[in-house]
Amino acid sequence: MKRRKAREYALQILFQIDFKGETLNSRDLDAFWYDKKENTEVKKFAGELVRGTMNKLNEIDSMIGKAAENWVLKRMSAVDRNILRFAAYEILYRTDIPSAVTINEAIEIAKKFSSAESAPFINGVLDRLAKDAGKS
């Protein structure tokens, strides 16, 4: 399965939800997938990440806020904020994915979709979050 692609889609969906200031609804997910020719496994994993992240959003945001010293979540770029969110979900709530894999994937996605400064920032926040959660 192409988990990197699924994570990239999860980022795009979470970004869209964040930008609209709404909650997750099935119509938005259906509309997102309408013109995408991805296999079922990619869609399933992306959906799990999005639903899991949105279901635990308040807890995730709180944990990110603690791990990101001197940073306010709302002041982070929307791309970075949403990469941190789905990666935090993976680290905190998915026992089938090692934290190191999640952190590496988040860094690579940040390099592709965000600024040059984002990768080290995301690495630092997620590493701290994993350590605080006893996952590293």
Sequence and secondary structure as in RCSB ss.txt:
>XXXX:A:sequence
MKRRKAREYALQILFQIDFKGETLNSRDLDAFWYDKKENTEVKKFAGELVRGTMNKLNEIDSMIGKAAENWVLKR
MSAVDRNILRFAAYEILYRTDIPSAVTINEAIEIAKKFSSAESAPFINGVLDRLAKDAGKS
>XXXX:A:secstr
  HHHHHHHHHHHHHHHHHHT    HHHHHHHHTT    HHHHHHHHHHHHHHHHTHHHHHHHHHHHSTT  GGG
S HHHHHHHHHHHHHHHH TTS HHHHHHHHHHHHHHHS TTHHHHHHHHHHHHHHHTT  
